[in-house]
Amino acid sequence: MSRSRRRRTILPKIDKETLRGMSSLALAHIGDAVFELLARTYVCADGKRTAEKLHAATVAMVSATAQARAARRVEAILTQDEHAVFKRGRNSRVRAVPRGASVGEYHLATALEALFGYLYLCGETRRVEELFNAALPPQETQTDESRTDET
C-alpha cells in the first residue's frame, strides 16, 4: 500500500447530518455493540469473577428489560438532539420482541441502543460514558439493620 493512500480509521466520526439519514435500526445495531462492550468492561472492572459469572452479569445488564430501565434513567438528561434520536429509535418498527420483554420495553431498549450508536458514530465518546454511568442502577446503600456493631 502506498503512503499516499489514505487509511480509514477504525473509529469513524460521521457528521450528524449523515447520521440523521441513517436508519434508527442501523444506529441501534451499532449501539447494541457499544452498550454491550461498556457492560462487559463494567463487570470486568468489578473484580475477579468466573467466566460464567461475567457472562451472567453482562446478560443481566444488556437484556431488553434492563436496557428499558436504563433508558428511563437517562431520558430526563438528554439534550434536544439526543432526545430526537432516542424518539426515532423508540418509534422504529421492530419485527420480533425477545421473550421476557414487553413490546414497550423492547422499544425503549432500541431507543437507548440507537442513541448510543448515534453518539459513538459522532465521536462523542465522553457523552456515551456519561450516559452509561447515568444508566446504571443506583448503588444499593447499606441499611441500618445490615450494619454490624463493632463492640
C-alpha positions as CSV (number, residue, x, y, z in Angstrom):
1,M,0.0,0.0,0.0
2,S,1.4,3.3,-1.0
3,R,1.9,6.1,1.6
4,S,-0.2,8.4,-0.5
5,R,-3.3,6.3,0.1
6,R,-5.4,7.5,2.9
7,R,-6.2,4.9,5.5
8,R,-9.6,4.6,7.0
9,T,-9.8,4.9,10.7
10,I,-11.4,2.2,12.8
11,L,-13.4,4.7,14.9
12,P,-15.1,6.9,12.3
13,K,-16.5,10.3,13.1
14,I,-19.6,10.7,11.0
15,D,-21.2,14.1,10.7
16,K,-24.6,14.5,12.3
17,E,-26.4,15.3,9.1
18,T,-25.3,11.9,7.6
19,L,-26.3,10.1,10.8
20,R,-29.8,11.7,10.6
21,G,-30.2,10.0,7.3
22,M,-29.2,6.6,8.7
23,S,-32.0,4.3,9.8
24,S,-32.7,4.1,13.5
25,L,-32.2,0.3,13.4
26,A,-28.8,0.8,11.9
27,L,-27.9,3.1,14.8
28,A,-29.3,0.6,17.2
29,H,-27.2,-2.1,15.6
30,I,-24.0,-0.2,16.4
31,G,-25.4,1.0,19.8
32,D,-26.1,-2.6,20.8
33,A,-22.4,-3.4,20.4
34,V,-21.3,-0.2,22.2
35,F,-23.6,-0.8,25.1
36,E,-22.5,-4.4,25.5
37,L,-18.8,-3.5,25.4
38,L,-19.4,-1.0,28.1
39,A,-21.3,-3.5,30.2
40,R,-18.6,-6.1,29.7
41,T,-16.0,-3.6,30.7
42,Y,-18.0,-2.6,33.8
43,V,-18.5,-6.1,35.0
44,C,-14.8,-7.0,34.5
45,A,-13.7,-3.9,36.4
46,D,-15.8,-5.1,39.3
47,G,-13.1,-7.6,40.3
48,K,-12.3,-11.3,39.8
49,R,-15.2,-13.4,38.6
50,T,-15.5,-16.6,36.7
51,A,-16.4,-16.5,33.0
52,E,-19.8,-17.9,33.9
53,K,-20.5,-15.0,36.4
54,L,-19.1,-12.4,34.0
55,H,-21.4,-13.7,31.3
56,A,-24.4,-13.7,33.6
57,A,-23.8,-10.2,34.9
58,T,-23.4,-8.9,31.3
59,V,-26.6,-10.6,30.1
60,A,-28.4,-9.1,33.1
61,M,-27.3,-5.6,32.0
62,V,-27.9,-5.9,28.3
63,S,-31.3,-7.6,28.3
64,A,-34.2,-5.6,26.8
65,T,-35.8,-5.2,30.2
66,A,-32.6,-3.9,31.8
67,Q,-32.0,-1.6,28.9
68,A,-35.5,-0.2,29.2
69,R,-34.9,0.6,32.8
70,A,-31.6,2.2,31.8
71,A,-33.4,4.2,29.1
72,R,-35.9,5.6,31.7
73,R,-33.0,6.7,33.9
74,V,-31.2,8.7,31.2
75,E,-34.2,10.1,29.3
76,A,-34.5,13.1,31.5
77,I,-30.9,14.2,31.0
78,L,-30.8,14.0,27.2
79,T,-30.2,17.1,25.0
80,Q,-32.8,18.0,22.5
81,D,-30.8,16.5,19.7
82,E,-30.2,13.3,21.7
83,H,-33.9,13.1,22.6
84,A,-34.8,13.3,18.9
85,V,-32.6,10.3,18.1
86,F,-34.0,8.5,21.2
87,K,-37.6,9.0,19.9
88,R,-36.6,7.8,16.4
89,G,-35.2,4.6,17.9
90,R,-38.2,4.1,20.2
91,N,-40.6,4.6,17.3
92,S,-38.8,2.2,14.9
93,R,-40.7,-0.8,13.6
94,V,-39.3,-4.0,15.1
95,R,-40.3,-7.4,13.7
96,A,-39.8,-9.5,16.8
97,V,-39.6,-9.0,20.5
98,P,-37.4,-11.2,22.7
99,R,-39.0,-13.5,25.3
100,G,-39.2,-11.9,28.7
101,A,-39.6,-8.4,27.4
102,S,-42.8,-6.4,26.6
103,V,-43.1,-4.5,23.3
104,G,-42.8,-1.3,25.2
105,E,-39.6,-2.4,26.9
106,Y,-38.1,-3.5,23.6
107,H,-38.9,-0.1,22.1
108,L,-37.2,1.7,24.9
109,A,-34.2,-0.7,24.6
110,T,-34.0,0.1,20.9
111,A,-34.2,3.8,21.7
112,L,-31.2,3.5,24.1
113,E,-29.2,1.5,21.6
114,A,-29.9,3.9,18.8
115,L,-28.8,6.8,21.0
116,F,-25.6,5.0,21.9
117,G,-24.9,4.2,18.3
118,Y,-25.5,7.8,17.2
119,L,-23.2,9.2,19.9
120,Y,-20.5,6.7,19.2
121,L,-20.6,7.3,15.5
122,C,-20.5,11.1,16.1
123,G,-17.3,10.6,18.1
124,E,-18.9,11.7,21.3
125,T,-17.4,9.0,23.5
126,R,-17.3,11.1,26.7
127,R,-21.1,11.6,26.4
128,V,-21.5,7.9,25.8
129,E,-19.6,7.2,29.0
130,E,-21.6,9.8,30.9
131,L,-24.9,8.4,29.8
132,F,-23.8,4.8,30.5
133,N,-22.9,5.8,34.1
134,A,-26.2,7.5,34.5
135,A,-28.0,4.4,33.1
136,L,-26.5,2.2,35.8
137,P,-28.9,1.3,38.6
138,P,-28.3,3.3,41.8
139,Q,-25.9,1.6,44.1
140,E,-27.6,-0.1,47.0
141,T,-26.9,1.5,50.2
142,Q,-26.3,-0.4,53.4
143,T,-29.3,-0.2,55.7
144,D,-29.1,0.3,59.4
145,E,-30.2,-3.3,60.1
146,S,-27.4,-4.7,57.9
147,R,-24.6,-2.9,59.7
148,T,-22.7,-4.8,62.2
149,D,-21.9,-3.4,65.6
150,E,-18.2,-3.4,66.4
151,T,-18.1,-3.8,70.1
